[in-house]
Amino acid sequence: MANQVKYVLQESEMPRQWYNIVPDLPSPPPPPLHPGTREPVGPDDLAPLFPAELIMQEVSPERHIPIPEPVLDVYRLWRPTPLLRARRLEKDLGTPARIYYKYEGVSPAGSHKPNTAVPQAYYNAAAGVSRLTTETGAGQWGTALSFACALFGIDLTVWMVRSSYDQKPYRRTLMETYGATVHPSPSQVTNAGRAVLAEHPDSTGSLGIAISEAVEMAAADPAARYSLGSVLNHVLMHQTIIGEEALRQLEQAGDAPDVIVGCTGGGSNFGGLACPFLREKLAGRMNPVIRAVEPAACPSFTRGTYAYDFGDTAGLTPLLKMHTLGHEFIPDPIHAGGLRYHGMSPLLSHIYELGLIEAVAKPQSECFAAGLRFARTEGIVPAPEPTHAVAACIEEALRCKESGEEKVILTALCGHGLLDLAAYSDYLSGQMRDLDLSDDAIAAALRGLPAAV
Ligand SMILES: *Cc1c(COP(=O)(O)O)cnc(C)c1O
């Protein structure tokens, strides 16, 4: 069909396995280390935080992990998700490029996050865990986990980054609607939160601080575990259902990608889309350029350093080898709250070091301009995070216009922005600012890295 825009899979075609890229890489990523001994962490070290099944997935050498039937059953509420061709955006740009987006905003929570929230809640419930703690930046992860915990009968407490708590009141209401308890972070509820507030009473918070609070509370309660919405290997693996579906849908469309772009906070939607395509690339079956897009205000790939660092601000987590701006780095309160993380997935950091992916950083005004253009042509209002990916798609498509190349561009539109309209309102009223991030600010935060391992 010449004008086809939508590529859908039948329920029966939904992938039954997640993909673990580790065994297909030329070398494995460096292991997480215990902050005291500096030895690789073992399952026992992680048991206070995660159920055994997720710990096994985190270090699994298996290429494929079967998706449990109760998880598939919940996935069926919104999966398979559609792949769309952005024909109107292409026309508006006057580009010969073909732009495809995998739309994850059709989930109940409005983003890709339920792809991992559901299995994490399932494995915890199966292990007899009755309480979970977590952090949330923009509120997408907190929403997704609240939804998943409601389905599996788990009590959830969420620490929500202060700047988002203030910017996005409806996100909090949504989490509470699903039954979760929500604290702004930093909070007076934890040692980590109180320590930050003592020094910075007006702290806008960060994902690193919120993680400290959630980890502290889970570690203190034997009936509770902790759940992370990005960064870790098992999270990226759960998200590969995005890329596995997209591979089949692009095949339906008769296309293969030349360029894959995705926004990166901790790397899960990007990794989920890109890893199955990277497998195909490593096997010589296709050769896409794979490009991560991060905010200029929090550029862990492009201006961070590759080193062992804590995943949280208080230094409670294992040491992760990753691209980091330093665990003490507090990004400006940009609207893409989900991208305000000081570090990057260790797996993607390793893949970046191997030269298999590239990265660019974009200021938020360029991203919102792209988000508006997308809304006015394709109809969907993107969440502030994927506007970074849309901006990179538009940049690539305009390059194609110059050169006349008919490239195939693929991205994940990983969430809708209907609960982020305060950000659009700021942009539309001309109040959005791009703040420069100085080399000095980065250097200062990097001085707080743990001593070299
Ligand atoms: C959480 C979130 C992100 C950032 O997290 P990743 O793990 O990098 O995907 C991006 N977009 C949306 C819509 C999110 O909810």
PDBQT file of the ligand as one rigid body, heavy atoms in Angstrom, charges set to zero:
ROOT
HETATM    1  C1  LIG A 501      11.762   7.473  31.822  1.00  0.00    +0.000 C 
HETATM    2  C2  LIG A 501      11.597   7.980  30.489  1.00  0.00    +0.000 A 
HETATM    3  C3  LIG A 501      12.706   8.257  29.679  1.00  0.00    +0.000 A 
HETATM    4  C4  LIG A 501      14.110   8.114  30.143  1.00  0.00    +0.000 C 
HETATM    5  O1  LIG A 501      14.487   6.849  30.539  1.00  0.00    +0.000 OA
HETATM    6  P1  LIG A 501      15.237   5.814  29.614  1.00  0.00    +0.000 P 
HETATM    7  O2  LIG A 501      15.553   4.706  30.540  1.00  0.00    +0.000 OA
HETATM    8  O3  LIG A 501      16.478   6.488  29.100  1.00  0.00    +0.000 OA
HETATM    9  O4  LIG A 501      14.311   5.431  28.541  1.00  0.00    +0.000 OA
HETATM   10  C5  LIG A 501      12.475   8.698  28.400  1.00  0.00    +0.000 A 
HETATM   11  N1  LIG A 501      11.238   8.884  27.936  1.00  0.00    +0.000 NA
HETATM   12  C6  LIG A 501      10.144   8.633  28.677  1.00  0.00    +0.000 A 
HETATM   13  C7  LIG A 501       8.801   8.856  28.075  1.00  0.00    +0.000 C 
HETATM   14  C8  LIG A 501      10.289   8.173  29.969  1.00  0.00    +0.000 A 
HETATM   15  O5  LIG A 501       9.206   7.913  30.698  1.00  0.00    +0.000 OA
ENDROOT
TORSDOF 0
